[in-house]
Amino acid sequence: MNLTSARWTFWLTTTLFCAAMAVSAVLYLTNAGFKERFAHLGFPSYFRVELAIFKLAGVFALLLPARFPMKEWAYAGFFMTLIFASLAHFESGDSIAKVINPMLTAVLLTASYLFYRKLSRGRRYDPAVDKEN
């Protein structure tokens, strides 16, 4: 895969993933039904708000065009969130579709991360260099 295709694939997977995370974060804050869903999973109501805030911060970190260490943390945080979401749905007795959905989203995140690493291979984080990009 050439560099142009890798860039397109990176931005496509990252944009789709970030759109899904941003929409879910906004719904956590605005849709009353999510309060009940979080209670069903055994989480307190404040966790829904915290998760929404951190999802929006992670989306911001992933969409910034510059390379910086917080991007790696955002990828890791999202991956753990999706794994734990799948486990929470499984433990609460939800349908298999609700258990698998976060895992499918994790596949999109993984594709984004792999292309991010491919595009930044051999390039160390350097704030002076990133100001130009």
Number of C-alpha atoms within 10 A of each C-alpha: 6 6 10 10 11 16 15 12 16 20 17 15 19 23 16 15 21 22 13 13 19 20 13 18 21 15 16 23 16 12 11 10 10 16 20 14 14 17 13 15 17 13 14 13 15 10 14 19 17 13 16 20 16 15 23 18 13 22 23 14 21 25 13 10 10 16 21 16 11 12 20 15 14 19 20 14 14 19 19 13 16 19 16 14 19 21 17 19 21 17 12 12 13 14 10 11 11 15 21 17 14 20 18 13 18 20 14 17 21 17 17 23 20 13 20 21 14 14 15 12 9 8 10 11 13 10 11 8 12 12 9 7 8
